[in-house]
Amino acid sequence: MAADVNTYMGIGTAVTAALFYFPPTIVAWIRQHPNRVSIFLLNLLLGWTVIGWFVALIWSASAIRRNRVDEPSTPAARPAAENDSYRRLEQLADLKERGHLTQEEFDEEKRRVLKGR
């Protein structure tokens, strides 16, 4: 049985309405926003209030801060250049204590770290 024109019009209207109603969700998903599920729920449940829609849109377009694992988030926590050699020496001492480095290897690496200072 062939679908009538009203069925296609209904589907087209639903898709068009979704494209106008869900831009905050679409933006959040494209930007890989960490709160994209919450933005979707806000958009779905409160988007009809217009204020909820604008809040979801602003939230989805807000800045995303990603902390890298190897880089601390606060500037005070970042090691200064002079502390890098100290940190490297601590790592070498730890490796030596665990038995991963011999005394000769430790001394050689220690000399390299202190030379580069």
C-alpha positions, -999 to 999 in steps of 0.1 A, spaced: 0 0 0 14 34 -10 18 61 16 -3 91 9 10 127 6 -1 135 42 24 109 56 53 125 37 42 160 47 40 149 84 75 134 82 89 165 65 73 187 91 87 167 120 122 168 105 120 205 98 107 212 134 135 191 148 161 211 128 147 243 143 142 229 178 175 210 184 203 233 172 217 235 208 219 197 209 234 195 174 261 221 183 270 203 215 273 170 197 294 184 169 317 202 194 320 170 216 309 191 246 314 172 278 279 181 289 261 172 257 237 148 272 226 174 298 223 200 270 201 176 251 179 170 281 176 207 288 168 213 251 143 185 250 124 193 283 127 231 285 134 242 249 98 250 244 101 279 269 124 298 245 145 308 275 154 272 280 163 270 243 186 300 246 202 287 277 209 253 260 223 272 230 246 294 250 257 264 271 264 243 239 285 272 225 304 278 257 341 273 260 353 237 265 383 233 287 401 201 283 429 193 308 457 174 293 470 145 314 506 156 312 498 193 318 484 204 352 454 227 351 467 255 373 497 277 363 511 274 398 512 236 395 532 237 363 569 230 370 593 257 362 622 250 339 646 247 368 624 221 384 623 198 354 658 185 361 648 179 397 617 160 387 638 140 362 663 131 390 634 120 412 622 97 384 656 83 379 660 76 417 626 59 417 636 37 388 669 28 405 650 20 437 627 -3 419 656 -21 403 650 -9 367 683 9 366 718 -2 377 740 23 397 761 29 366 730 36 344 717 59 371 750 78 374 752 82 336 716 96 333 722 118 363 752 133 346 732 139 315 704 156 334 728 179 354 747 188 322 716 199 304 708 223 332 
